[in-house]
Amino acid sequence: MADNLPSEFDVIVIGTGLPESIIAAACSRSGQRVLHVDSRSYYGGNWASFSFSGLLSWIKEYQESSDTVNEGPAWQEQVLEDEEAIALSKVDKTIQHVEVFCYASQDLPEDVEEAGALQKNHALVTSANSTEAANSACLPTEDESSSTVSSEVPAEQPPRSDPGSAPEVTEAEVSGETENLCDDKTCVLSTSGEGTSENVPVAEDITEQPKNNRITYSRIVKEGRRFNIDLVSKLLYSRGLLIDLLIKSNVSRYAEFKNITRILAFREGRVEQVPCSRADVFNSKQLTMVEKRMLMKFLTFCMEYEEHPDEYKAHEEMTFSEYLKTQKLTPNLQHFVLHSIAMTSETASSTLDGLRATKNFLHCLGRYGNTPFLFPLYGQGELPQCFCRMCAVFGGIYCLRHSVQCLVVDKESRKCKAIIDQFGQRIVSKHFLVEDSYFSENTCSHVQYRQISRAVLITDRSVLQADSDQQISILTVPPEEPGTSAVRVIELCSSTMTCMKGTYLVHLTCTSSKTAREDLEPVVEKLFTPYTEMEIENEVEKPRLLWALYFNMRDSSDVSRNSYNDLPSNVYVCSGPDCGLGNDNAVKQAETLFQQICPNEDFCPPPPNPEDIILDGDSLQPGASESGDVPEANSETPKEHANLEKPEEPSE
């Protein structure tokens, strides 16, 4: 309870998104006293993952227009004469234009509910052609959704956003060595050479598939806990900053990952697979022998482009798309490189941007599989919770459903001194980290935000059929009109523990130019066909769309600190998710802010080996003081660096 909280900390973090959670873990690891609070009832903020019922509760929360909030004790009387207050926002306004459509059969019996979770009211399920689809589709009633998806737990064990959404993640090691695991194999990263991964069961979805293949809305509701639906859709580059941080800090033991199995392209109305590694290129049946040699020659150059500046210096001023036309590549190859390998804008990315992105893609190949990307089992929402666990292990205190009413600022020094929480308790600290969405409109009156358009779809099969139905794919759909953004599509199968068997979970993301539905619905119509009863017997060419959600999310990643009004120097701002595919922006932001708070401390060092910890009163063993802080991961570092020069070779 609030009155049991200590009255003084070194760092107070408000919001449990990925950057805030990384900073909290780093500060706690370096010995700072950390209080980590969130007004929501789940971890992750806009980085969270939900079960199906949890997502419906989240949708209902943002579709309800009433801004009802529980008023706490008046905080004004807590502010002294020589102090002033910065009031924080009581309502999250980062999500807009939420629209839901249900295409699956809606013969929802009265007694159907998600096992162990919230009940649903079938009267609120709407058909795809209903004019009220944007406001009331598939939502639980008010008293049925009075509690949201997660409950507060002791700080030692922060939960996933929906604790019952799946079995507890098996503690697995994460390996710094090069591994080549893909398809149905779970990537288990390990910081030590002594792997125990053979004892770690690969998570499997054991739902029995009914003989009747028909997927109804009632079945989705009933198996809703099989879903872990991300609010933000991202992947991890296998040599990206987040993977390096997970391995270095040993936080990777709290999660498991799967390799993305396919890179896809959308060209001339068809979805086709893109060859990535050298082996893929030479095994490809869609490329001629001449194209294969062209592509390998160009990709080899991209890996070493910095050593041959004469090859691209004359083209630096042009876009990467124009540069590719000068490289004797066929239109087919230009499309693959631009949209599926570099994944850069056709009009906005320079030659250097494209070469840098292509090199990064190739550099990440082969570390854990045949593509550069990993995806965390149970969804992206696992990652903030992994760092929250690390923070709690080193003494951080966690409070969900705990809002902060204001920051207290000393008028003379212009430094923030304390917060006043919803119970009227005044808590003093030296440093304050606040996620952007908690600031009021007064503080953000000069801030210009971008928006991200998001869609979440449940479909009955993959956009590209293959021998295995357990494919995890990423597809980029190029923009049709100048000035609009390409749409990134990530398709997840049931082995990622994010959807039930017999379905796929599809995430669409792009930078907003209109509402999410206006931006993304044309792409949805290209790739999918709405589910109808008449098509059940007759096989249709495209996958059938069972359920769809559209929403816009605020992108605060490029906002300068100077844009906020009158922030004290010891108040630091963390942004929400950006539109990029990777997580590098969150890690860079966390490290930069941590260095401002603890300038002489290592950022998220690995925890000491328990055998090397010396307790008070124990006799000091020779060399123990040095070995206690030496990470086991160091033994793997030389091997890891040895693979950087030829990243594509392991995947041959």
N, C-alpha and C positions, 0 to 999 in steps of 0.2 A: 504494500500500500504506500501511498505518497508520503504519509507522515513517518514512515520507516526509512525513507530515503536519506542518505547522508546529505548534509547541507552544503558540502563543498567538494568540488571536483577540479581536476586539471583541464579536462576537455569535455564539453557537452556537445553531442552530435544530435541534430534534429532531422529525422528522415533516415530510412533504412535502405535506400537505393544502393546500387553497386559502388559508386565512388565513396559515399559516406561510410559504407560497411568496410571497405578497404582501409580508409583512413582510421576508423575506429579500431580495427584489428592492429594496424601499424602502431598507433599510439599506445594501445594496451600492451602490446608486445615490448614496447620500449620503456615500460614502467609507469606510464601516465595513468591517473585515475580517470576512467571514462564512464560517462553516463550517456546511454544511447536510447533515445525516445522516438516514438512515432505515434501520431494521432490515429493512424489506421489500426485495424485489428489483425493485420497480416504483415509479414516482412516483405521488403522489396520495393514498395511504392509502385512506380510505373515500370519497374523491372520484374514484377511479381509474375507467378504462374498460378492458375486456378483450376480446380476440378470444374466439371460442367455446371454443377449447381452453384459453385462459388462464383463462376463467371456470370451466371444469371443474376446473382445478388449484386455483383459489381455493376452490371449493366443497369439494374434497377436504381442503384444509388445515383448514377450519373444522368439517368433519364428523368428522375423526379425533379421538378422545378423548385420545390420548396427548399430553402436554405436553412432548415431547422438545425440548430446546434444547441448542445447543452451548455447553458451559461454557468460558468463557475463563479466562485466568490469574486467580488469586485477587486480587481488588482490595482486600481488607481491609488487606494489608500496605502498600498505597500511601497509606493514610490515616494522617496524623500524629496525635500525641497531642492537639494543640490543634485537631483537626478532627473532624468527624463526617460520616457519609455518609447520603444519602437513596437507598436502592436503588430502581432502576426495574424495572418489570415485564418479564419475559421472554416473556410470552404475551399476545397481543391477545385481549381478551374482549369486544370491542364488537359481535360478530356472534353471534346465537343462532338456534335453531329453523330451521336450514337444511333445506329440503325440496325435492326435485326430482321432476318427473313428465315422462315422455316419452310423448306420444300418437301421434306420427308412426310410420309403418311402420318396423320395426327390423330389416329384412333387411340387416344390416351385414356386408359381406364382410370377410374376414380382412385384406385388403390396403388397405382404405380408411383414409386418414388425411388430416388437414388439411395442405394443401400447405405444406411447409417448417416445420411446427409439430409439436406433440406427437402421438404416436399414441394411438389409442383402443382399448379392449378391449370388443368387442361383448358379451362375456359379462356385463359389468356394466350393460348397458342394461336398464332395467326397464320393464314395462308400467304403464299408468296405474292398473290395479286391483291391482297388486302390493302386498302389505303391507309390503314392504321399500323402497317408493319413497322414503320419507323419508331413507333412509340411503345408498343405493348407486346411485341412478339416473344413468346416462350418465356415469360417472366413469372416468378413466384409472386404470390400475393404479399401484401405488406407485412401481415403478422407471420407469414411463413418464412419470410426472409429477414426477420428482425435481428437475427444474429448472422454475422458474416462468416467468412470461410475459415478463420483460424482463431485460436484462443491463445491467451497469454500463457507462457510457460516459464519455469525458472530459467535464470540466465544461463545456466550451465548447458542447456540443450535447446537452442532456438529451433523452432519447427520450420518445415516448409510452409508455403503460403496456405496450403490446405493439408493439414497433417494427415488426413485419412486418404489423400488422393492416391497413394501408392505405398507399397511396403517401404520401410526405412531403408535409405541408401546404405548398401553394404560398404563398410569401411574398406577401401581398397588402396593399394599403393599406386603411386604414379611414377613412371620410369623416365629418367632422362635419356635412356638409351634409345637408339633408333628402333622403332617397331614397325611392322607392316601388317596392321590388323584392320580389316574392313569387313564389308558385307555384314554377316550376322555376329561378328566378334565384337565384344565390348573392349574399347581401348582402356587399359588400366595403366595410368601414368605412375611411375615410381621414382622416389628420390634415392633409393638405395639399390645396390646391386643384388642384395639378398631378397629377391622377389618372393612373395607368398601368393601371387595372383592365381596359382593353380588351386588354392583353397577358397578362392572367392567365386561364388556362383554367379554366372552371367544371368542378369535379370531377364526373366521370360514372362510374357503375358500368358497366363494359364486359362484365360477365359475359353470356355467351350463354345465352338462355333455351332449355332443351331443349324439343323438341316435346311431350314428355310433361309435362303440367303437374303431375304427382304429385310432391309434396315428401316425401322420406323422410329418416329420421334420418341415413342415410349421406351424403345430399346436403348436409345442414346441416353435418355434420362436414367434408366435403370442401371446402366453401366457407366454412369457419369464419372465415377471415381477412377475409371481407367484413363480419363483425360487429364492432362496437365497443360493448360493452354496459356501460352506466353502473351503478355501485353506488348512486349517489344521483341521483334524477331531478329536474332543475331546468330553468328557462328563464331567459333574460335579459330583463328589462324594457328596452325600447329607450331609455328615459330613466332607467334605474336607475343606482345608484352604480357597478356593475361596468362597464357600458358607458362611463360617463364616465371611469372610471379607465383602461380599456383605451385610450381615445382620448387622454387627457391624457399617459399614460406612453409612448405609441407602441408598447405591447406588442401592440396589435391587429394589427400587421404579421405576427405569428406565427400567426394563425388566420383562418379564414373562417367565415361564419355564413349560415344560411338563415332566412328569415322563416317563422314559424308561419302556415299558410295558413287555418286554420279554428278557430273557437271553437264547441264543441258543447255541447248540453244533453241530459240524460237525463230524460224526463218521460213518465209514464204508460206505461212499458215501451218507449218509442221513443227513438232517438237522432235529434236534429234540429239543424240549424245555427242558430247565434245571430247575428242581424245586429248588427254592432258600429259601423261608421262610419255617417255620415249616408246615404251612397250605399247601403250594405247595407240600412239600415232601409227606405228608400223602394223598393228593388228586391225586398224580401222578399215572397214569396207566402203565407207562413204567418201574417202579421199583417194584420188589417183596417186600413182607412185610419184609423179612430178610434184603434186601438192604436198605429199609427205616430206619430200626433200626440202621443198620451199619452207614449210613450217618448221622443220627441225633446224634449218640454217638460221631462220629468224629468231627462234627461241634461244638458240645457243648464243647469238649476238646479244639478246636482251640480258642474259645472265652476266655478260661481261661488257655491257654498253659503256660503263664509266671508263674503261681502258681504251675505248676507241671513239673519242669525242668527235673526230673528223667525220664519222659516219652520220652524226645527227645534228652537229652544230648549225649547219645551214638551214635546218628545218625547225629550229627551236621556237620560232615565232608562230608556227602553224599549229593546228589542232592535231591530236594523235590520230584522229580519223583520216585527216589529209595526209599525214606522214605515212600511214600504212599503204596508201595508194601509190606512194613513190617506191615501195619496197618489193615490187614485182610479186605481190601476193594476189591470188585470185579473190574475187568478191566473197566466195565461201570462207576462205581463210581470214580475210579482213573482218568478217562478221564474227567468227569464232574468237579471234584475238581481242577485238574491241569490247564485245559484250559478255563473253564467257570466261576470258582469262584475265585481261586487265580490268574488266568491269568498270570502265570509266565512261564519262559522258561523251556523246558524239560531238557536241558543240562546245563544251566548256573546258575540256581537259586538254592541256598542252602536250606536246611531244614528250617532254621530260616527265610529266605526270604519268603518261601512259607507259613509258619505259620503266619507270620506278614501280608502278603497280604490277606490271608483267614480271619483273624480276622478283618482287615479293611473292607473287603467286608461285613461281617456279622454285623459289628458295624454300617454300613450305612443303613442297611435294615430297612424299616418301618418308617423312619422319614417323608418322603413325599409320600410313596407308596410301592409297593410290590417288587421293586428292589432298589439297592443302588444309582441309577443314575438319574440325571436331564439333560435336554437339553434346551438351551435358544430358545424361539420362534424367528424366523427370522434368526437363525444361530449363530454360534460362534462369528462372526464378530460384534455382538451387544455388547459383553463384553468390548472390549477396548473403544468403544464409550460411554458406561455408565460411565466409570471412567473419560473420557475426559469431559463429561458434568459436573461431580462433580468439576473437576479442573476449568472449565470455570465459574461455579457458584461462586467460591471463588476468581475470578479475573485473572485466567490464560488466556494468549493470544494465539490464534491458527492461524497458517498460513500453509495451504496446498499449493502444487505446489511451495514450497519455499525451494530451495536447499541452502546448506551451502558449500562454496568453500573450506574453510580451518579453522583449529583451530590455534590461535595465541598463541605462548608459549614464556614466558620470559626466556631468556638464563641464567640469573643469578639464579633465584629462581626455575627454571624448573617447574613453575606452568603455567597452561593455563590461559590466560587473557581475551580472546575475541574470537568471530567468525567473519568471513567476509562472508556475504551472497551473493546471485547471483546478487544483485544490487550494490555490492561493499560497502554496509553499514557495519560498524564495530560496533558490539554489545558486550558490556562488561558483564561479569558474574563471580560469585564466583565458581560455580560448573557446570559441563558439563556432561550430560548423552548421550551416543551415541550408537545406535543400531549397532550390529556387521556388518551388510551389508554395512554400510556407510564408513567403513574403506577401504583404498586403498590397493592394493597388496603389496606395500612397508611396510605398517604397519603390514600386516598379513602374511608376507613371511615365518614365522616359525610355523604358525597355521595349525594343522591337523584337518580337518572337517570330521564328519560323514555325511551320507546322509539318507534322508527319502524317501521311495518309496510311491507314492500316486496314487490312481485312483479314478475318480469320474464317476459314471454310472447313466444313467437314464433308468429305467426298467418299464415294464408294470404291474408287480404284485410282491407280496412278495415272499421271498425265502421259507417261510412256511405259507401256507394258513391257515386262521383262520376265526371264525365267523365274527369278525370285520375286516374291511380293513384298520383301523386306528391303526396299530401296529407300535411301535418304538422298534427296536431290535438291540442287539449287539451279534455278533457271532465271535468266534475265530476259525480259520482254522489252525490246527497243521501243522508244516513244514513236507514236504515229505522227504527231504534230510538232513542229519546231517550238522550242520554248518549254515543252513538257519534259518530265523526267522518265527515265526507264523504270520499269517496275521489277522489283526483285521478288521472286517466288521461291519459297522454301517449303518443300513437301516432306512431311515426316510420317513414317510408318509406325506400326504398333510396337516394334521392338525398341523404339526410343522411350517407351513408357509414357507417351503423350496422347495416345488415343486407343480406342478399343479395337480388337481384331476385326478385320473386314472393312475398316475405314482408314482414311488418311486425313491427317491434319495439315492444312495448307495455309501458309502465312504469306500475305502480299504486303509490300512496303514500298513507298516512294515519297519523295518530297512533295508536299501539297501545293497544288495550284488552285484547287476548288475544294469541295467537301470530299471526304474519303470515298464515298459511294460514286460520285461523279468522276473522280480520278481513276478508280480501280474497277468499276463495273464493266467497262469495255474489255479489259483484259480477262476478267472472269468469264465473260460471254465467249471469248475466243477459245478458252481452254476447257470449259465445262458446259454441261447442259443441265437445266433444272430437272430435278427428279419428278417424274409423273408416273401415275399408276399404269398408263397405257404402254410405257416403255419397259416395264418390268419383264415382259415376255420377250420382247424384241431387243436384241443386243444393240446398243447405240455405240457410235464411234467414240464419242468423248466420255470422260468420266462424269458420273451424275453428281450434282450438287445437292446435298442433303440439308445443310444449314449454313447460314452466312451472317457474319457480324462486320459492320463497317464503323470506324470511328477515327477522329483526328486527335492526335496527341501533340502537345506543345514540345518544341525542340528549343531548349535554352542553351545548347552547347556552345554557341558562338557569341554569347552575350558577354560583353566586357564588364568587369567589376565596377568600372566608373559609371556605368549606366544606371546603377542603383542609387537611390537618393540617400545621402548622409549615413553611410554604413561606417561604424567604428572600425578601426584598423585590425582589431582582434576578432572580428566577425568575418568568416570565410564563407563563400557561396559555392555550393555544389550544384552542377546542372543535372537535368534529367537526361534520359536517353537521347542519343543523336540518331541520325538516319543511316549512318554508316553500317557496313556489314560486320566489322569487327568491334572489339571492345577497347582498342588502344586509347581512345579519347578519355575513357573513364579512368584507366590506369595512369595515364600521364597527369590528369587532373589531380588524382589522389596523391601521387608522389610529389607533385609541385606544392600542394597545400601542406602535406606532411613535413616537407623540408622547411616551410615557413614556421611551422609550430615547433618542430624539433630539428633545428638546423644541423646538429652534429651527430644525429642518430642514423643507424642503418635502417633502410626501408624494408620492413617485413622480413627480418632475418629468420632462418629456420629455428624452431624450438630446440633447446638442448636435448641431447640424449638422456632419457630418464636415469640411466646407469651412471651418468657423469654429474648429476646434480648433487651438490654437497650441502647437506642440511646443517643448521647451527649445531655446534657441539660435536659434529663428526670430525674425525681426524682427517686432515688434508692429505689426500693421496698425491704422490709425486706426479706433476704434470696435469692434475685434475683441473686446475683453474684454467689452463689453456684449452683442454679438450672439451670442456663443457659447452663452448660456443662454436665448436667446429661442426658444420653440417655434414651429414653423410653424403649429401648431394654432391659435395665437392669432388668425390671420387669419380663421379660420372661426367664431370664437366669436360675433361679432355676428350672423352669419346664423343660428346655432343658436338664440340667444336670441330672435331675431325670430320663430321659429316656435312658441315656447312658448305664446303667447296663443291661437292657433287650431290646436291639434294635429290636429283632425279634418279640416281642409280639404284637405290633400294627398291624402287617400284618396278624395275624391269622384270 
